[in-house]
Amino acid sequence: MPVLPRYVSSSTTLCATRWQRSSYSTAANNCVETARLSAGPLAVRDSKNPLGPALLFAPAAWDSFVRALRAGEFAGPG
């Protein structure tokens, strides 16, 4: 099984990618954007730097992360 790269140095190399931003995002550009790639992984980039790098995650890993966020597993004290 081939190993997927963990990042790309410039998100512009991800051709024909449709980036999505959270509906909770504000106009301040202080969020991340995600894109499902045709090859399978999910890409994540900083909205303040759309030409910069993107991290790549296996879909199952990203889905697990989002479930943990929704369950409050990363909530701080108090």
N, C-alpha and C positions, 0 to 999 in steps of 0.2 A: 504494500500500500504506500503510495507516495506521501511524503510529508508536506503539508501545506506551509507556505511562508507565514510568519506571524505578523508581518507588517509590510507595507510598501512605503518607500521614501517620499513619494508624491502621489496624492490621491488622483492626480490628473492621468496617471497610468491606468486607472480603472475605467476603461472606455464604456460608453453607453450605460453609465451608472446613474440611477435615480436616487438621490439622497433625500432622506426624510428627517424632519425635525419634530420634536415632541410638540404636541398641542399646548403644553404648559410653558413652552419657551416664550421668552419676551423678545422685544426688538433689540435688546442689549447685546445679542450675539454671545451669550454666555452659556452655551449648551453644547451638546454633541449631536452629530448627525449620523444616521445609520443607513446602510444600503445592503440589500441582499444581492449577492453577485451570482451570475448564471452558473459559475463553476461550483457553487455550494456555500462558500464561507459568507459571513456577514462582516462588512467593513464598518469601522467607527472612526470618525474624524472630529476634530475641534472646529466648531462653526466659525471661530474667529480666524482660522487659517485654512480655508477651503483648498488651497493649493499645496498644503503641507502633507505630512505623513498620515497614514491610516493604519489602524490596527485591524488584524483579521482574526476572526473567531469562527470555530466550527459552530453550525447552527445549534446543536444540542448544548454546547457550552454557554452560548449566549442566552438561550431559553432558560437554562438553569439559573443563570445570573439574574435575569429579569424576575423569575419566580421568587428568588431569595429576596430581592428588593421589595417586591410586593408584600411578602410575608413579614417584612420588618427585620430581617436577619442582620442588617447592617446598621440598625438604629443605634444611636449613641445612648449614653445613660440619661435617664430622666425623661 
